[in-house]
Amino acid sequence: MSTTIERKPEVTLTKTANSIEVNRANLQRMLKCYPADRQVKYLHLQAEIDVLIQQIQTLKKQK
């Protein structure tokens, strides 16, 4: 039973990692509608999200 619980987050992370590229493309299209200062803010937030996802993936691999 614990094996199933351990596999499920890995699948979720894989789906999340695969959707990052789609999210980035959508973000780029959306940013064109906003002023430069807002674009910078959104890009910084996206970078923070990417770092957090990488940290989660690293922690999961260590377990």
C-alpha positions in Angstrom: 0.0 0.0 0.0 2.8 2.5 0.8 4.3 1.7 -2.7 1.1 3.1 -4.3 1.2 6.2 -2.2 4.9 6.8 -3.1 4.3 6.4 -6.8 1.3 8.8 -7.0 3.3 12.0 -6.2 5.9 11.0 -8.8 3.2 10.7 -11.5 1.8 14.1 -10.4 5.3 15.7 -10.6 5.9 14.2 -14.0 2.6 15.7 -15.2 3.5 19.0 -13.6 7.0 19.0 -15.2 5.4 18.2 -18.6 2.9 21.0 -18.3 5.6 23.6 -17.5 6.3 24.2 -21.1 2.6 24.6 -22.0 2.3 27.1 -19.1 5.3 29.1 -20.3 3.8 29.3 -23.8 0.5 30.5 -22.4 2.3 33.0 -20.1 4.2 34.5 -23.0 1.0 35.1 -25.0 -0.7 36.5 -21.9 2.2 38.8 -21.1 1.9 40.6 -24.4 -1.3 42.1 -23.1 0.3 43.7 -20.0 2.7 46.6 -19.5 6.4 45.9 -19.0 6.4 46.3 -15.2 3.6 43.7 -14.9 5.4 41.4 -17.3 8.5 41.5 -15.2 6.5 40.7 -12.1 4.9 37.7 -13.7 8.2 36.4 -15.1 9.7 36.6 -11.6 6.8 34.6 -10.2 7.1 32.0 -12.9 10.8 31.6 -12.2 10.0 31.2 -8.5 7.5 28.5 -9.3 10.0 26.7 -11.5 12.6 26.7 -8.7 10.0 25.3 -6.2 9.0 22.5 -8.6 12.7 21.6 -9.1 13.2 21.5 -5.3 10.1 19.3 -4.9 11.4 16.9 -7.6 14.9 16.8 -5.9 13.3 16.0 -2.5 11.2 13.3 -4.0 14.3 11.7 -5.7 16.1 11.7 -2.4 13.4 9.7 -0.6 
